[in-house]
Amino acid sequence: MTRPPLDVERIRRDFPILRRMIDGQPLAYLDNAATTQKPRAVIESLVKFYERHNANVHRGVHTLAEEASALYEEARSKVARFIGAAPEEIVFTRGTTQAINLAARAWGSRNLRPGDEVLLTAMEHHSNIVPWQLVAAETGATLRYVPVTDGGELDLAEAERLIGARTRMLAITHASNVLGTVNPVERLIRRAHAQGARVLVDAAQSVLHRRLNVALLDCDFLAFSGHKMLGPMGIGVLYGKRALLDSLEPVEGGGGMVGVVEADRSTWRESPARFEAGTPNVADAVALGAAIDYLLGLDPAGLLAHEADLTARTLAALRELPGVRVFGPPASPGRVGVISFAVEGIHAHDVAQLLDEQGVAVRAGNHCCQPLMRRLGVAATVRASVAPYTTAAEIDRLAAAVTRAQHVFGRG
């Protein structure tokens, strides 16, 4: 039986910002890899929390404190169910960046020694490079990188060769924020575990586009941000296997994460509390739970089909334009809706500015992936990225706007 297509127009009505006009033209928001827009349900959850439930959590016995604590832990449970974890395995953070830093600091400082290797890939975001550089500099460990092929995919033969007896951690992006490539993390996790290594998966770009199950992946850590999955900024998640989290020392001290504090020593609470020192970002955690509720209300098969159609349409439209170089693999189930391209003779920032004048919002720059930019031989790219509310007409506007930019610069 054929499924009905995703009702994108109904979805769009849930996002107030999509009614904005830019220079007299309807907004075509194609910068979703940087941050997604928020449905009304998420916005209203923030307002409702501050209007009705605002109090500090886990500290008071009055009604508001108990309500806020219950909502905060309910949000944790929603996140856990969403990725197939237990609530005790969910640590709230500011976002993917802090989550990876927390894992690198808590696990790496305790476990890495001179001669150990941390294996990354050449398509990692700086957030999954710099924390490991800092820890490697402190511990004497060595960083190694899986190369990227000319087609924008990992060199899997080289990856399997590099995962060896010295490998202690494989830190890998699930989906590239530049190339859109979905990496075969399940295969690499099995290989790494066979060598006794731990694995951290950066799911910032896949959490919106793929339903994740950490039990099936069998990763040791997984990190993602709320704002890239229709939730608010300033809230994210570090998943860690329970026994692993409980074996680690905290990296920040303060209220809420301690058991007993004496003048010269303290004891820690169990995970996740030991990693959440101080007052947490309660309202945004609650709003992340609302975003999860919203996503779970959408047909997952319809979302995948919609994204695949938009991705194929974008790739085809851009590749038809002379002087436009598109990066990454062809449209397939192994690609998310993140498409980077360069326009011959025009700097990426100029392209993005001219597109903005036509109401089309894209991202331009190195996308916090300078090693990958060097591998691609460019200083910057233009990046378009889709979401459940993206329409085929917006993709057509993108292609038309790029053509107009080429004419403005005499390149068309």
Steps between C-alpha positions, in 0.01 A plus 500: 500500500642839399532748785360850451771764462604706799261793552768768487255789485338385822842473662594848381197649673653386831810721450420871548833627366434349158246776440775762504578708195861585408536811284142457387539131415387192694773346709651181355693372801769255387747533788366211705837334553597807704174509693142398434197719554266430790137388488242686702478210746866547595466877534187465712666243726764758590240764575291258703797391711596856591141607557388202710786279624821702528712388797835340561503121480596230751537755777157596634191335640252768403253444217686689227829328579338159487323582174820631340696194615236266363493679163880497478522127569208432267699674225796274578277196468367624165854537368589155627202337329571694181845343463438167670690574820429502874438836672810446716708499180387849390709799606363841408759739357498833315528316168713261296816701562477484877394135483812400305721713724349329803566153359851591387589651836329249730600188306817611317683656794442184702574239234745633241876453531804569279490267201121471502313612189176690453362440153299779336398559139589770252135611486461582870359827628748698710290402804614141449862594435607773740388328824707197406796720411486654847480163675770349278734788584448432871527122489755439225253314283515525119224607263455318171250568221303281262530663155212606277474377142454723196133397507452645847488173693727344758775272375366196682794276415733756655266542797514131576878502462535795738280344770759292678642393833606858588155646428329599826224721361326536164321837486294524184222706351190309401418746221731766359386860542670587169468196275175353626673162508351247741785290632464124566550547871358159592776326301773720647365464854525121471855528369603740777345288775678193364824688566392602850438865408217728608285687247344846511246587230431864412132487404443875467413474131322166507266528798239690297529283191540148640333319789790397722517209740812493711435142610514387138795723416683382813695826516655597833419870471265694274464879484242729343341845528137592554504797266576282197188289561231773532586569865646809667860612504710446811396141571662179384566143603788271577393137506740260668468138599401491865796301631737719302354825633510373857869413459594857408588797716308827460666789319306778675421534868217674677150461629287206399780260404636417844414241760695609808723808516762530771774756542759302305305255285163426341308208361298501180148407416436234239460585132357717358496734801878492544540668160234770548653740750303812585161618385411322177329646194161375610269688264696407189516136608122503534473663156730232356249248629228692314710486182530124539125471545453700181744286300339180624171631367637501145510192278864380501471332160342815358781712644767280345327498161450878511865560586619261228284673239622846601862389508479342155324810366766732644791295369346472153417871479845615610689252285316627193642849553826571315785606725347346814696229682298284737677309776418165654349173381197470269147495634435173679375364831857551620478877479317759709360823363818707537638621168817707464606663176734759354434741214794559270638852524275611789590483868262295710414800719405706195276220375329475838445875518345512153277207589390678817395799290263258326362367828704177495688433824806274469831467682840594359847441643717212614220362721746435784669238279829657394686167456221381269507828304870445436426146384238636258737769376275795586498772764125494544179360358137602482278258690128436463328264741144378528251426777149351522349839408713553189311502170593410143417859401769625740755273333399642163542852642850404615604390151348812342673722754839340429445559129422864567812534716705367211348759267574779750866400498505441124543126544170382357 
